[in-house]
Amino acid sequence: MTGATCIGVDVGGTFTDVVLSDGAHVWRAKAATTPGDLGRGVLDACRLVAAAADTTLEALLPNVARFGLGTTAVTNAIASRTGRRIGLVTTAGFEDLVPIAKALRVPSGDGWLMPPAGLIDPERIVGVTERIDRTGTVITGLAAGEVEAAGRHLVHGHGAEALVVSFLWSCANDAHERAAAELLRAAFPGVQVFSGAELLPVVREFERTQFALLNAYTSGALAGVETLVEDLVALGLPNPPLLVHSGGGSISVAQGHGAPATLAESGPAAGVVAGLAFCAATGVTDAVTADLGGTSFDVSFISAGEPTRRNRGELMGVWTALPMIDIDSVGAGGGSVGWADALGILRVGPRSAGAQPGPACYGRGGTDPTVTDALVVLGYIDPYMFLGGDMVLDGDAALKACARLGAQLGMDALQTAWGIWEVAKATMVRALRARFAERGCDPRGFSLISMGGCGALVSAPLAQELGLRSVLIPDLASVMSAFGAATSDVRRERSRSVTAVVPAAAEPLAEVADRLTAEVRADLAADGIGADAMHVELVADMRFSRQKHELQIPWTGGFDAANQAEHLERFRAEYQSRYGRGAIVSGAPVEIVTLHAVGTGRTVRATLTADTAQTADAAPISRYRPVHVSQQRPPLRVPVVNSADLRPGHQLAGPALVDAPDTTVWVPEGQIASVDSLRTLHLSAAT
C-alpha cells in the first residue's frame, strides 16, 4: 500500500461489491450477498479484495483511513414491508391525513392509478388537542395529558415499537411538536420517537408526516449494520464506517439511526457519485448514468457536472419528502425473472431471483429464467468466464429454464431467451426515454455512463436506440457504487420553509439562511470535519405563486433586491428550459417556498489511477464466441478480447465482446470502442 487506504462496499441484491484503493492502485472483488446476514457477505468480499492486493483482511483493516458502505438494509425493509410497528400522534381532526393521502394516486405495476402504499394502520393514529395556523400563531394550546394518553394507547394498547409526532403547520412553529416529542420520550424511554418538524421542517403536511413515518418504520433496519461495525472494529478498523445516504453524501452509523430513511437509495446514489468522478476525469459535463445490477435498472442525470436532485416523490411505493439524488428505477436487472401473464404474453420483472436462489444458471436451486440466463443462452455471457472463472455457470440449467417458459408461450428456448432480452431492453429504453422527455432534454447532447454487472452488455444498444452522443464504460463499471462509497463527501442538509413572494424583505430570509448555515456547519463539525474542509451553499425552492411544484435554484450572495431579481431571472430561465417558453405567464408572481443549506465536508477518498502507457495497436483478440445478435440469423462468430489485455490507445471495432472478471462489454456492429488512460472504454459510431 502506497497511500491513504480506502475501502468502499456496496451491498446489492445479488452481489456485494468492494473496491480497495491506496492512491496508486485499485483492486475490486465480488461476493454473493447474504440476505439476513449482511455482514457475512461484506466480510467475504473484503477478504477477497485483500487477497487480490496480496494481503489479509486482518493486516489490511488497521491501515484503512476510510471505510464507506452502501447498504440495502433500509431499502429491503421498505420493499418487503417488514419495518417496525409504528404509531402516530397528530392534530385532532386531522387523523385521516395519511390514510386519504390528499387523494394522491401513483401508477401501480400494471398501470392503474392507486393510492400510495400506507405504512401505518388507521387505528394506530391518534389525534390530540392543539392547533397552530399557517403563520405560526398558536390557536389552541397543547393538551399535554392527551399526548401521554395517546402514547399509552399506542405503545401498550397497539404494541407500537416507534412513535411519530407530526402536527399541522409545525413547519411554521414547532413548539407544540417539540414539546409533545419530549413528553413521549420521557414517558417511554425504550421507544424511539420521531418528529416531522425535527427531521424536515418544510411545507406539505402529508409528505413531512410520511417522511417521519418512514424513518420510524425503518428504525430497526440498521441492526445488521451495527453488528458489521462491531466485527470490523474487532478486526482492527480504526475509524467507524461511513454510510452513503440518498443525497450522495456520507453520514455516520449513529446519524443513520436518527434518520434511517435517508439511506433508502444508498447504493444507486453512490453509483451517481462515482459517475460524477468519471465525468470530471473525462471532461464530460452532461451524462445519464445507467446502472443495471441484479435487481433493477437505475437511471439518473448529470447536468453541467452536477447530479439532478429532488425533495419528494415516490420511493418503493411510498410517497414522501426525501432530499435525494433524482434516481428512477425499473425492475429490469440481471436477476429479473421472465414470466407469462394471464394472456400468455411474455413479461420480465419486477420480481427478481435475487442472490438466493439466483438465476437458474447459478446452480443454487433457481428454476425461473432470468435476464442473466437469457444472456447465457444467447452467448453474450461465457459460463466459464463468469467472475473471472471463479464461478462457473450452468448453461444447461439456463437453457432448460428458458425452455420451460417457452412451453407456456409456444416458443423454443432460444426464442424465449431472445424475447426476455428484448423485453428487458425495451423496459430500459422506455425508462430512459421518459426521463429525457420529463426534463425536456435532447439525448444527442448526452453521454451514457454504464454501471452495474450487466450494464456493459446493454449500454451501447440503448445509446443507439436513443441517439445518445457516446457511451463510457469505466474499468470499474461493475463496482461503481462501491467506488462511490469510497469517494463520497460527508454531506449534511438543513431546510426551512419561508414562503416569500419575490421581491421579499431581505432580513427575514437572511436570518433563516444564516441560521441554517450555522446548523449545517455544526453538523459537519460534529462529524469531525475541520473548518477548512467545509463548504456550505444555499439552494432555494422557487415556484410561480400557488403552483404545486418548485424548481431548485442555487442561491449565491445575499437577499438584497438586486440579487433577488437576478435569481428570479435564473428561475424563469430554468422554467423555460424545462417546460417551454409558452409555459411562462408574463408578470406572474414568483415565491421562494423553502431555503436549504447544503454542507459538504471533504474526507480521505479513493482515487482513480491512470495508465501512462500508450499504444496504437489493434486490441488483441484472444478467442471467438458464437453470439445470437439477431433472432432471424444463426449465431455470429464474434471476436473476444480479455480486458486485462487492453491498454490506452487500443481500439476495437464491433461486433466484439470484452470479457472482464466482473462484467462483459458488448460492442455492436457499427460502433468503435477506444481505451483512454483510465482504461475507460469510449463507444461511439464508426465514421
Secondary structure, DSSP 8 states (H G I E B T S, - for coil): --S-EEEEEEE-SSEEEEEEE-SS-EEEEEEE--TT-HHHHHHHHHHHHHHHTTS-HHHHGGGEEEEEEE--HHHHHHHTT----EEEEEETT-TTHHHHGGG--EE-TTS-EE----SS-GGGEEEES-EE-TTS-EEE---HHHHHHHHHIIIIIH--SEEEEE-TTTTT--HHHHHHHHHHHHH-TTSEEEEHHHH---S-HHHHHHHHHHHHHTTTTTHHHHHHHHHHHHTT--S--EEE-TTS-EEEHHHHHHSGGGGTTHHHHHHHHHHHHHHHHHT--SEEEEEE-SS-EEEEEEETTEE-EEEEEEETTEEEEEEEE--EEES-STTEEEEE-TTS-EEEEEEE-TTTT--GGG-SS--S-BHHHHHHHHTSS-TTTGGGGTS---HHHHHHHHHHHHHHHT--HHHHHHHHHHHHHHHHHHHHHHHHHHHT--GGG-EEEEESTTHHHHHHHHHHHHT-SEEEE-TTGGGHHHHHHTT--EEEEEEEEEEEEES--HHHHHHHHHHHHHHHHHHHHHTT--GGGEEEEEEEEEEETT-S--EEEEE-S--SHHHHHHHHHHHHHHHHHHH-GGG--TT--EEEEEEEEEEEE---------------SB----EEEEE---SSS--EEEEEEEGGG--TT-EEESSEEEE-SS-EEEE-TTEEEEE-TT--EEEEE--
